[in-house]
């Protein structure tokens, strides 16, 4: 019986990074524009990687989890997906 599964590690990492990103967005002077720019750049990076990622050997699926990670964490979230999967 495994006590710590990969899904638990992923959930813990996502929770911690989400908390840090939330704090960082709150520290920004223009909170809404910073959040929209971060989410937009993350989703754009995910879509580009989905379309042209075969050259890198990584083509992420487009689902609610990957879109949420890329929208919440931005480009660092897409890099996290690259390393986790």
Buried (B, 14 or more C-beta within 10 A) or exposed (E): EEEEEEEEEBEEEBEEBBEEBEEEBEEEEEEEEBBEEBBEBBBBBBBEBBEEBEEEEEEBEEEEEBBBBBBBBBBBBBBBBBEEE
